[in-house]
Amino acid sequence: MPANRSTAGSVLALTLSASMLALAAGCGSGKSGGWDAAGLSPEEVEQVAQRQQGGLAPATMGHSFETHRICAGNKVPHGWIKVNAIWDPTACGGEFDVKPNVWVIARYDELPKGFIMDVASDAKTPIGWQTLGMRWDPSTNGSPANPTANVKRIRRAF
């Protein structure tokens, strides 16, 4: 069921607030003023995030889809797309490096026309799907501290 504008806005505000709190709590830079993302203050990072969101609230999923985890860098099977990159110390050699070592992939080839989903920005948009926009989400796809578009919204066209 699609969310109405006020619900989507509330979800976006809560998502951004929670993301900013998580960044502020977990990303110390050693500077006296707290953490530093590419030299930006927390307020500036939030402004950049809101600007990059461009009105795109998190995709509402009225239809479930199948997901699996694979080691980062492995070939993504046909009909599947990368939706997240995470660090898992118990998988794929992750105990040695604290960096995304696991990809979460989702099956897209069985989803209905008009379906909208958020995927990793570096995932190739599948044939029959169109890119609707890009945004930065510090809580996904490697949790980048620097404001860079790491999420792509796509819609199945046919």
Protein Blocks (a to p, Z undefined) as FASTA:
>chain_A
ZZdfklmmmmmmmmmmmmmmmmmmmmcghianbpaeehiafklmmmmmmmmnnopacddd
fbdcddddddehiacdehiacfbdcddfkgghlmmpgcdfbdcdddfklpcehiacdddf
kbccdehiacfbdcddfkgghiaabdcdfbdcdddfZZ
